[in-house]
Structure formats: C-alpha cells, structure tokens
Amino acid sequence: MGDVHNRGTKDRPQWYCRFVDLDGKRKHRPTHQPNKALAMRFVAEVEARVARGLVGIPEKQSPERQGKALTLLGLAERFLKEANPPTKNPERYRSWLRYTLGKHVLPDLAPLPIASLRPGQIEALRDRKLAQGYKPATVNSILKAISVLYIWARKQGLYDGANPTGGLRKTPPAGLVDYLSSDEVAKLLRHTQQHAPDVYPMLATAIYTGMRKGELFGLRWIDVQFDRGAIHVAHSYGKTPKSGKWRPVPMHPALGPILREWQRRCSPGPLVFPVVLERGHKSRMGTADDMLGIDELLLSAGCHIPVRPWHALRHTFASHYVMSGGNLLALQKILGHSKFEMTQIYSHLAPDFMAGEMARLSFGPPAAPPPEADIRPLRPRAA
C-alpha cells in the first residue's frame, strides 16, 4: 500500500509518495500537494490508476513535444469538444468554427502538426482564397478561426510556440459602408407609411436610432421612455444585445409620435414589434428569414437595395449622424460598439466636422513682424 512522507520542513512541507507502479517497481515521486491529507488522496488516486491497468503517474509531455504530435485536425476536434468559448451563444460560435475550418482550412492543412505550421503557409492560404473570389470579410474570418485554435492551445498548455497568424496583414475592406441618401430615406419612409403601415414604425425606429435588427425584435414597451425621451436597448431577440450590455439611446423628436401612434393601434403585449402582416399572413418578427418585405419596399420607393438592407438602415443612421456633425465617441455609445475602431468606419464622412475640431486648437493671434529697419543680419560672434 502506498504511503506519504514529508521531505521538507514543518513550515515548508514537500510531500512525497511511495507506490508500486504498473511495472511492479516501487516508485518514489513528489505529490506537489500542500498538506498530508491531499497527498494521501493523491496516492490513493495513483493506486486506483494502477489497479485499472494504467501508469500511476503518467509522464507529462512538454508543450513543444505535444505540438509536434498534435495535428491541426486534432486541435480543431479537441477545441470543439472541450473549449467553452466566451460568447453569448457558444453553439453558434462552434458552428461557425466548424464550418469555416471544414470548408476552408482543414482540406489543405489538416494533417500538419500545429508546431510545423508557418506564417507563410497561412499567407498562401489567404492569397489563394482571395484569388478564388472570396470576399475579404470571409478571408479575415478564416484567419480568425485559425488564430482562435492557437490561442486556446497555448492556454491549455498544448503548444508554446508563436501563433502563425500573428503579424499577418488582414485583407482590406471590400468598400465603404452602404447607406441610403437623405432623399432615399424620405421616399422610403413616405412609401412605407402609406403602403406598409405595420412595418413603418419598426423601419422608422431603425432609421432614427441605429438599432440592430435583433434589438428591434426584442424591444419592449417598458424600455421606451416617452417621458425621458430615451429608449433603453436592453434586449435582442431572445438574448442580450450584441455587446452584452444595455445602453440608452436618445429618442429623435420625429420618432416619439410614430411610436405613440403605433402603441395605440398595435397588438397588446410586452413587445413593441410583435407581429406584422406579410403577404396576408401573420408572421412573428425575429425569425432568421423574416425580412418583412424590405427589399420590395426599397424597390417600390425608388431606392437602391443594399446587400443587407436592415443593417444598411443602421449604417444610414450612423452616416447621416456623422455628416451632420455628430461626435464619434457619442456615436459609439449610441450604436453600442465595444471598440472605437468599429465606429471609425464612419469617420471619412465627416471631413468638415474633423476640420472644425482641429480649429478648436488656438495659440492666439500671431505676433506682428518687426519693422524692416529693425531686421539686422546675424554676424558671427568673435572668438
């Protein structure tokens, strides 16, 4: 039977254990436990392993040796099985990672040990995907998926090398944000009010607040503060907002009357936008494929149709806010961006505003030049 003993001092103990290992030899090993009780439990677990036909204390491989043996496919499988992603929707995160790796990464790199993968190979993969016609955002998502695996591997002690995606230049954005012009906004609001009155309040709220589509689906009447002129964005559809935090959004003067009228005639319930009439059928808002006929409304109103129409309304609010002289830091709070870099995509729309901000800096009027008679040439000082 195994036993433990202290090879240190009373104040700084070092508990060791003796046990008979799977090979029949008596072993003497440190337990790395702080007290005798935990050391006794440790040796009991060791003997239980031996009884099951396993080595009592398995030899730990260094991260470097593990990295040489662990392939990218093996790392991906372990992540999907063991990792707990710090996100509001872990299953959705795993689904994205599984799809991205399976379609774009593993077909080329699956058998490679994670320690052998070099930045040049990732760069070649990036350039190959761009040449195949994939959008820059998709290629950046591929780089992120690979980086996620290596970050997790380092945290788990599976790998201690460099992240091969580190330092790689991300692909540039495909273009500037797509938004509606002032004329298009006016035409869309007027047309929707006349021809789609059940969609009009939600569409107007999107344009006047910049709220995300899911946040509009989750908006509750209790969060619409008419007396304070503000909307508390505290919910998305079935979850919290994207940032995980609630935020106040000032209510535009034109939006208050629209929402009051909608409250008077909409179906009773906690949600501001519970149902809409689409093609003669009641359709619950918030389903993945429910666009509420916005493409047809844009077309009928004489507006261009963005790739992501509802998100383009968010861009529309932000773009016109900045072009009207709005502060970018305030816009970050209104939109609920977790990082200021996300808000900076609108900075190019405000050259006059930025020039005005620079004009705030003043050191007073410049001094008048001296009279010409007082200007004397400099002479070298005598030695």
Secondary structure, 3 states (H helix, E strand, C coil): CCEEEECCCCCCCCEEEEEECCCCCEEEEECCCCCHHHHHHHHHHHHHHHHCCCCCCCCCCCHHHHHHHCEHHHHHHHHHHHCCCCCCCHHHHHHHHHHHHHHHHHHHHCCCECCCCCHHHHHHHHHHHHHCCCCHHHHHHHHHHHHHHHHHHHHCCCCCCCCCCCCCCCCCCCCCCCCCCHHHHHHHHHHHHHHCCCCHHHHHHHHHHCCCHHHHHHCEHHHEECCCCEEEECCECCECCCCCCCEEEECCCCHHHHHHHHHHHCCCCCECCCEEEECCEEEECCCCCCCCCHHHHHHHHCCCCCCCHHHHHHHHHHHHHHHCCCCHHHHHHHHCCCCHHHHHHHHHHCHHHHHHHHCCCCCCCCCCCCCHHHCCCCCCCCC
